[in-house]
Amino acid sequence: MSQTVQLIVQGRVATLTINRPPVNALDTETLRAISGALKTVEKDENIGAVVIRSGIEKGFSAGVDIKEHADPGKVYNLLNEFERAVRTILASPKPVVAAVKGFCMGGGMELVTVCDLVVAGRDASFGQPEITLAHYPPLAAALLPLVIGLRNTYKLLLTGETISADEAHRLGLVTHLVDDEDVEKKASQLASSLSERSGAAIALAKRALAATIGAERLLDTAFSHYYQELLATEDNWEGLKAFLEKRSPVWKHR
């Protein structure tokens, strides 16, 4: 696998652990490993469900690696691997359950958005803060309105605010809200239960749902020219540079 992604199979459930301290920033290597692990699971008929969890204590993921995002020589590989990971989760014939404790931000929240079920602890928090860096989350812009509604998506994406697990549950992003200490137990129980159902029926149900919402078309739109235009703006690079230099950005609004 990789140093940042581990895959353990118990019974008919595969558990994929993201472990890249201190905040599980998703770099190119980690995203590639996530896709690879899910492809391995997809080919194994003895696996019926997947849990994606964090190996660090304080959160699920802070999002994509800002240092790679700010590097013109690395950003396109990073975004390509992020898109690949997202598409792999969405296209997985096996049900995917996210187990979330602590912070779940940016690209981490986008990964959770495309999982089939989301178990979160009561102290978890969610957000898409990209706008504060003169960015927007392409996947969230495309798919989040289907999960939490258009106005709620506008609010999250344009303000960059963080919401509580209770609010995420009320909006529909989180399907199961439990005490923090019960998150992984609940996620494993759900995955185990799903793994005992007909794999053929679940795979077809997932395909039907993806077709209903036009998932492929929405993803094509999300990662197409809109985001390419964003990467061509001056503010894009200023926002990332200011973040890394720990200073306030100076916007040129172009």
C-alpha angles and dihedrals in degrees: 000000000000141000091259101042125051127186120201124178122205116175107317095335125092118201117204113198123197108207115173108133142239097029106349093251106190109236127176094268094050093048091048090051092050091054092046093050092050091049089053090052092047091059095049112089090192091066117080105173143012134221119200113201142159126256094204123082105228104048154352100244138324091214134255120349106273094203091058091042090055093050112089089204094055107029097085094051088048093052092044091054091045090053090047092052092049093049091047092054092047093047095045111123087208120078112255120211121193118211110202129188124163123351122006109180142164113334089007090061090046090055089051091049092063095048116103097232130016124205113190136180119237091248094053120116131200134199149150101216096165093112089069087065093046091261137109128209107250097199093046090050090055104039109017094077087063090055105039104010133262100275093047089050091051089052095051097042099042098042098035089216125159121238130203126246089252091056092044088052092048091050093049101249091111116052099186124032117193141154112288094249091055099051100097094039091053093045091050092048091051093047092047091051092048092047090062093058124087107290091204093054093047092049091051092046090053091049091050092050092048090050092048093057094037092238097174093049091048092050091048088054093045095055098035133088097320092069092039088057090051092054088054094059123101092225090059093065094038092055093052093043092049091051093052091045091048095234138116114274122244106218123210091186092230 
